[in-house]
Amino acid sequence: MKPHENALKLLNSWDANAQQWFEAVRDSAIESRRLVTNQAILDAITAQSPKRLLDVGCGEGWLMRALCEHMGEKAPEMLGVDGSQWLIDRLNALGGRGVCVTYESLIETPHPSLQQGDFDLVVANFSLLADHCVELLQALRPCLTPEGKLLVQTVHPHSVSPSAREGWREEHFESFSGNWQAMPWYFRDREGWLEVMTASGFTVESVKEPRHPHTDQPISLLMTAAC
Ligand SMILES: C[S@@+](CC[C@H](N)C(=O)[O-])C[C@H]1O[C@@H](n2cnc3c(N)ncnc32)[C@H](O)[C@@H]1O
């Protein structure tokens, strides 16, 4: 699949920003993750008691390491996929198991590391950032067991604006320190996300809206869907 110009810029921005992203995650520099969304995704995964988990757009793999701590012996077998070689190298150096592969190539051809019916949970934590989510989720669906679940956590639409319309936007990482390359990303409202899940063949079972403990603002949409 030939990526849309914005999707290509998006992917390239993760190469350019990889080290700064790694440091921001390592140093818990992102307040919304520290206070709200990290725990929300860990709890949502734990509630599913997965045996084999695929982390899509896993970055440097903090989620898999955090799950090992959070779930101890009950932690699932885990594999991460991400388009940034730099981040995958960090993940593997830190003891995780990750493969560098872009969403575009997953859409095009099934990857040998992702066998049919191999996973009972697929997780995408703030990693579905382009406009080809339906194609990607359709490509990933066969990797799940028939009872498998999909968990997607994404930016809450209200954190952009309650009236924002679906479309490409640009993130300039203004609240982050350092020199970041701007990242195009595709904004969807709640309805748009529910349409993505349905159009990909999933049945949405729950939508949570974790809130900031001090401001009470919804921070993310956390969707659980069945195959
Ligand atoms: C905001 S980070 C989230 C990382 C991780 N899930 C986490 O929670 O820390 C988004 C991740 O999606 C990956 N990504 C974005 N577009 C991609 C694409 N087209 N193919 C593969 N990975 C992509 C980036 O490399 C990056 O690691």
The ligand as a Gaussian input file, in Angstrom:
#p B3LYP/6-31G(d) Opt

LIG

0 1
 C        2.337000       7.784000      20.397000
 S        3.415000       6.434000      20.041000
 C        2.712000       5.212000      21.106000
 C        3.702000       4.139000      21.435000
 C        3.203000       3.099000      22.442000
 N        2.014000       2.416000      21.999000
 C        2.997000       3.739000      23.773000
 O        1.892000       3.695000      24.291000
 O        3.968000       4.272000      24.318000
 C        2.878000       5.924000      18.409000
 C        3.666000       4.764000      17.840000
 O        3.051000       4.353000      16.617000
 C        4.080000       4.022000      15.700000
 N        3.574000       4.220000      14.330000
 C        2.951000       5.319000      13.849000
 N        2.662000       5.149000      12.545000
 C        3.111000       3.922000      12.202000
 C        3.085000       3.161000      10.985000
 N        2.547000       3.649000       9.884000
 N        3.612000       1.918000      10.996000
 C        4.153000       1.415000      12.142000
 N        4.212000       2.078000      13.315000
 C        3.693000       3.318000      13.338000
 C        5.205000       4.978000      16.010000
 O        6.460000       4.523000      15.529000
 C        5.115000       5.100000      17.513000
 O        5.968000       4.205000      18.163000

